[in-house]
């Protein structure tokens, strides 16, 4: 694998922070593993250390009024 300028690889993980931007359902897809990682889930445990920033736009954190179960 080619290493980009300013990138250091240790054990296959970059030392650069992970930044994400999500809208609507994409925000939920980003949010779920971040919440699980912060709660101590073993599957996502190291993710919290890598997150540099998250921007969620128009993400329905509490669901939608039009949603019917």
DRENTORKOL-3810 file (N, C-alpha, C; in nm, 4 decimals):
REM DRENTORKOL-3810
@n.u->0.0849; n.v->-0.1172; n.w->0.0000; ca.u->0.0000; ca.v->0.0000; ca.w->0.0000; c.u->0.0895; c.v->0.1235; c.w->0.0000
@n.u->0.0531; n.v->0.2208; n.w->-0.0764; ca.u->0.1289; ca.v->0.3443; ca.w->-0.0844; c.u->0.0932; c.v->0.4383; c.w->0.0287
@n.u->0.1928; n.v->0.4959; n.w->0.0892; ca.u->0.1708; ca.v->0.5897; ca.w->0.1984; c.u->0.1669; c.v->0.7312; c.w->0.1446
@n.u->0.0618; n.v->0.8060; n.w->0.1775; ca.u->0.0497; ca.v->0.9440; ca.w->0.1314; c.u->0.1361; c.v->1.0379; c.w->0.2141
@n.u->0.1577; n.v->1.1560; n.w->0.1633; ca.u->0.2386; ca.v->1.2551; ca.w->0.2333; c.u->0.1744; c.v->1.2905; c.w->0.3677
@n.u->0.2541; n.v->1.2872; n.w->0.4728; ca.u->0.2037; ca.v->1.3226; ca.w->0.6060; c.u->0.1280; c.v->1.2111; c.w->0.6740
@n.u->0.1292; n.v->1.0921; n.w->0.6167; ca.u->0.0566; ca.v->0.9803; ca.w->0.6755; c.u->0.1552; c.v->0.8830; c.w->0.7380
@n.u->0.1298; n.v->0.8459; n.w->0.8596; ca.u->0.2114; ca.v->0.7468; ca.w->0.9279; c.u->0.1246; c.v->0.6251; c.w->0.9541
@n.u->0.1723; n.v->0.5088; n.w->0.9212; ca.u->0.0942; ca.v->0.3866; ca.w->0.9413; c.u->0.1549; c.v->0.3033; c.w->1.0524
@n.u->0.0725; n.v->0.2679; n.w->1.1486; ca.u->0.1141; ca.v->0.1805; ca.w->1.2571; c.u->0.0091; c.v->0.0718; c.w->1.2691
@n.u->0.0454; n.v->-0.0489; n.w->1.2400; ca.u->-0.0500; ca.v->-0.1583; ca.w->1.2499; c.u->-0.1662; c.v->-0.1433; c.w->1.1541
@n.u->-0.1476; n.v->-0.0741; n.w->1.0422; ca.u->-0.2535; ca.v->-0.0593; ca.w->0.9434; c.u->-0.3515; c.v->0.0526; c.w->0.9731
@n.u->-0.3286; n.v->0.1305; n.w->1.0797; ca.u->-0.4198; ca.v->0.2393; ca.w->1.1149; c.u->-0.3444; c.v->0.3716; c.w->1.1056
@n.u->-0.4037; n.v->0.4667; n.w->1.0369; ca.u->-0.3420; ca.v->0.5979; ca.w->1.0204; c.u->-0.3490; c.v->0.6748; c.w->1.1519
@n.u->-0.2529; n.v->0.7649; n.w->1.1733; ca.u->-0.2559; ca.v->0.8491; ca.w->1.2929; c.u->-0.3383; c.v->0.9760; c.w->1.2696
@n.u->-0.3954; n.v->0.9898; n.w->1.1508; ca.u->-0.4782; ca.v->1.1056; ca.w->1.1193; c.u->-0.6206; c.v->1.0822; c.w->1.1693
@n.u->-0.6874; n.v->1.1884; n.w->1.2170; ca.u->-0.8239; ca.v->1.1719; ca.w->1.2688; c.u->-0.9240; c.v->1.1408; c.w->1.1580
@n.u->-1.0279; n.v->1.0679; n.w->1.1944; ca.u->-1.1353; ca.v->1.0317; ca.w->1.1032; c.u->-1.2436; c.v->1.1382; c.w->1.1129
@n.u->-1.2762; n.v->1.2019; n.w->1.0020; ca.u->-1.3792; ca.v->1.3053; ca.w->0.9973; c.u->-1.4946; c.v->1.2536; c.w->0.9122
@n.u->-1.6181; n.v->1.2764; n.w->0.9546; ca.u->-1.7324; ca.v->1.2347; ca.w->0.8747; c.u->-1.8407; c.v->1.3395; c.w->0.8714
@n.u->-1.9120; n.v->1.3403; n.w->0.7601; ca.u->-2.0269; ca.v->1.4290; ca.w->0.7404; c.u->-2.1404; c.v->1.3428; c.w->0.6897
@n.u->-2.2567; n.v->1.3524; n.w->0.7537; ca.u->-2.3712; ca.v->1.2722; ca.w->0.7111; c.u->-2.4990; c.v->1.3531; c.w->0.7117
@n.u->-2.5885; n.v->1.3185; n.w->0.6207; ca.u->-2.7178; ca.v->1.3854; ca.w->0.6112; c.u->-2.8281; c.v->1.2814; c.w->0.6201
@n.u->-2.9293; n.v->1.3093; n.w->0.6996; ca.u->-3.0466; ca.v->1.2241; ca.w->0.7137; c.u->-3.0064; c.v->1.0833; c.w->0.7565
@n.u->-3.0403; n.v->0.9822; n.w->0.6783; ca.u->-3.0093; ca.v->0.8440; ca.w->0.7160; c.u->-2.8588; c.v->0.8209; c.w->0.7249
@n.u->-2.7811; n.v->0.8896; n.w->0.6406; ca.u->-2.6354; ca.v->0.8781; ca.w->0.6474; c.u->-2.5820; c.v->0.9218; c.w->0.7832
@n.u->-2.6468; n.v->1.0208; n.w->0.8429; ca.u->-2.6091; ca.v->1.0645; ca.w->0.9769; c.u->-2.6332; c.v->0.9562; c.w->1.0798
@n.u->-2.7420; n.v->0.8814; n.w->1.0636; ca.u->-2.7709; ca.v->0.7710; ca.w->1.1554; c.u->-2.6683; c.v->0.6588; c.w->1.1400
@n.u->-2.6260; n.v->0.6352; n.w->1.0161; ca.u->-2.5254; ca.v->0.5316; ca.w->0.9890; c.u->-2.3926; c.v->0.5688; c.w->1.0547
@n.u->-2.3580; n.v->0.6963; n.w->1.0569; ca.u->-2.2355; ca.v->0.7431; ca.w->1.1210; c.u->-2.2509; c.v->0.7425; c.w->1.2730
@n.u->-2.3665; n.v->0.7835; n.w->1.3197; ca.u->-2.3905; ca.v->0.7999; ca.w->1.4623; c.u->-2.3915; c.v->0.6680; c.w->1.5396
@n.u->-2.4515; n.v->0.5648; n.w->1.4833; ca.u->-2.4691; ca.v->0.4388; ca.w->1.5558; c.u->-2.3373; c.v->0.3766; c.w->1.6029
@n.u->-2.2382; n.v->0.3562; n.w->1.5152; ca.u->-2.1124; ca.v->0.2987; ca.w->1.5648; c.u->-2.0388; c.v->0.3912; c.w->1.6620
@n.u->-2.0519; n.v->0.5233; n.w->1.6434; ca.u->-1.9866; ca.v->0.6176; ca.w->1.7349; c.u->-2.0468; c.v->0.6071; c.w->1.8747
@n.u->-2.1785; n.v->0.5955; n.w->1.8840; ca.u->-2.2459; ca.v->0.5817; ca.w->2.0131; c.u->-2.2067; c.v->0.4485; c.w->2.0777
@n.u->-2.2063; n.v->0.3417; n.w->1.9983; ca.u->-2.1677; ca.v->0.2104; ca.w->2.0522; c.u->-2.0225; c.v->0.2097; c.w->2.0986
@n.u->-1.9350; n.v->0.2752; n.w->2.0245; ca.u->-1.7934; ca.v->0.2808; ca.w->2.0621; c.u->-1.7763; c.v->0.3546; c.w->2.1937
@n.u->-1.8523; n.v->0.4616; n.w->2.2116; ca.u->-1.8427; ca.v->0.5403; ca.w->2.3342; c.u->-1.8995; c.v->0.4663; c.w->2.4547
@n.u->-1.9869; n.v->0.3687; n.w->2.4319; ca.u->-2.0461; ca.v->0.2936; ca.w->2.5420; c.u->-1.9606; c.v->0.1745; c.w->2.5835
@n.u->-1.8459; n.v->0.1545; n.w->2.5187; ca.u->-1.7558; ca.v->0.0470; ca.w->2.5581; c.u->-1.7747; c.v->-0.0819; c.w->2.4813
@n.u->-1.8445; n.v->-0.0784; n.w->2.3697; ca.u->-1.8641; ca.v->-0.1976; ca.w->2.2881; c.u->-1.7298; c.v->-0.2473; c.w->2.2361
@n.u->-1.7042; n.v->-0.3756; n.w->2.2491; ca.u->-1.5748; ca.v->-0.4297; ca.w->2.2079; c.u->-1.5535; c.v->-0.4210; c.w->2.0569
@n.u->-1.6599; n.v->-0.4303; n.w->1.9777; ca.u->-1.6473; ca.v->-0.4281; ca.w->1.8327; c.u->-1.5987; c.v->-0.2922; c.w->1.7811
@n.u->-1.6411; n.v->-0.1846; n.w->1.8465; ca.u->-1.6079; ca.v->-0.0502; ca.w->1.8011; c.u->-1.5185; c.v->0.0248; c.w->1.8999
@n.u->-1.4582; n.v->-0.0428; n.w->1.9942; ca.u->-1.3830; ca.v->0.0206; ca.w->2.1023; c.u->-1.2771; c.v->0.1201; c.w->2.0592
@n.u->-1.1995; n.v->0.0884; n.w->1.9562; ca.u->-1.0915; ca.v->0.1769; ca.w->1.9129; c.u->-1.1405; c.v->0.2928; c.w->1.8267
@n.u->-1.2646; n.v->0.2895; n.w->1.7840; ca.u->-1.3179; ca.v->0.3935; ca.w->1.6968; c.u->-1.3183; c.v->0.5302; c.w->1.7638
@n.u->-1.3481; n.v->0.5358; n.w->1.8924; ca.u->-1.3562; ca.v->0.6630; ca.w->1.9646; c.u->-1.2236; c.v->0.7381; c.w->1.9562
@n.u->-1.1127; n.v->0.6669; n.w->1.9641; ca.u->-0.9810; ca.v->0.7297; ca.w->1.9596; c.u->-0.9505; c.v->0.7898; c.w->1.8231
@n.u->-1.0141; n.v->0.7375; n.w->1.7183; ca.u->-0.9859; ca.v->0.7818; ca.w->1.5824; c.u->-1.0743; c.v->0.8967; c.w->1.5352
@n.u->-1.1887; n.v->0.9186; n.w->1.6000; ca.u->-1.2834; ca.v->1.0204; ca.w->1.5547; c.u->-1.2279; c.v->1.1594; c.w->1.5838
@n.u->-1.2121; n.v->1.2373; n.w->1.4777; ca.u->-1.1654; ca.v->1.3750; ca.w->1.4913; c.u->-1.2803; c.v->1.4738; c.w->1.4866
@n.u->-1.3898; n.v->1.4354; n.w->1.4231; ca.u->-1.5053; ca.v->1.5228; ca.w->1.4138; c.u->-1.6179; c.v->1.4586; c.w->1.3366
@n.u->-1.7390; n.v->1.4975; n.w->1.3706; ca.u->-1.8586; ca.v->1.4455; ca.w->1.3042; c.u->-1.9539; c.v->1.5622; c.w->1.2826
@n.u->-2.0081; n.v->1.5736; n.w->1.1618; ca.u->-2.1097; ca.v->1.6741; ca.w->1.1306; c.u->-2.2326; c.v->1.5982; c.w->1.0835
@n.u->-2.3444; n.v->1.6167; n.w->1.1534; ca.u->-2.4696; ca.v->1.5502; ca.w->1.1173; c.u->-2.5710; c.v->1.6580; c.w->1.0795
@n.u->-2.6179; n.v->1.6541; n.w->0.9562; ca.u->-2.7115; ca.v->1.7539; ca.w->0.9050; c.u->-2.8465; c.v->1.6892; c.w->0.8766
@n.u->-2.9509; n.v->1.7403; n.w->0.9360; ca.u->-3.0852; ca.v->1.6880; ca.w->0.9103; c.u->-3.1006; c.v->1.5433; c.w->0.9503
@n.u->-3.0332; n.v->1.5025; n.w->1.0568; ca.u->-3.0388; ca.v->1.3630; ca.w->1.1018; c.u->-3.1499; c.v->1.3472; c.w->1.2046
@n.u->-3.2435; n.v->1.2562; n.w->1.1801; ca.u->-3.3562; ca.v->1.2369; ca.w->1.2725; c.u->-3.3171; c.v->1.1499; c.w->1.3929
@n.u->-3.2507; n.v->1.2103; n.w->1.4918; ca.u->-3.2008; ca.v->1.1366; ca.w->1.6076; c.u->-3.3120; c.v->1.0666; c.w->1.6858
@n.u->-3.4300; n.v->1.1233; n.w->1.6868; ca.u->-3.5439; ca.v->1.0653; ca.w->1.7614; c.u->-3.6483; c.v->1.0029; c.w->1.6707
@n.u->-3.6118; n.v->0.9758; n.w->1.5483; ca.u->-3.7085; ca.v->0.9201; ca.w->1.4544; c.u->-3.7795; c.v->1.0292; c.w->1.3776
@n.u->-3.8835; n.v->0.9913; n.w->1.3061; ca.u->-3.9567; ca.v->1.0851; ca.w->1.2236; c.u->-4.1048; c.v->1.0785; c.w->1.2575
@n.u->-4.1739; n.v->1.1898; n.w->1.2481; ca.u->-4.3187; ca.v->1.1906; ca.w->1.2753; c.u->-4.3958; c.v->1.1078; c.w->1.1719
@n.u->-4.3425; n.v->1.0997; n.w->1.0519; ca.u->-4.4111; ca.v->1.0246; ca.w->0.9478; c.u->-4.3834; c.v->0.8752; c.w->0.9566
@n.u->-4.2923; n.v->0.8363; n.w->1.0415; ca.u->-4.2601; ca.v->0.6957; ca.w->1.0590; c.u->-4.3722; c.v->0.6253; c.w->1.1327
@n.u->-4.4190; n.v->0.5140; n.w->1.0766; ca.u->-4.5288; ca.v->0.4374; ca.w->1.1390; c.u->-4.4820; c.v->0.2941; c.w->1.1580
@n.u->-4.4988; n.v->0.2445; n.w->1.2795; ca.u->-4.4587; ca.v->0.1080; ca.w->1.3108; c.u->-4.5785; c.v->0.0204; c.w->1.3236
END
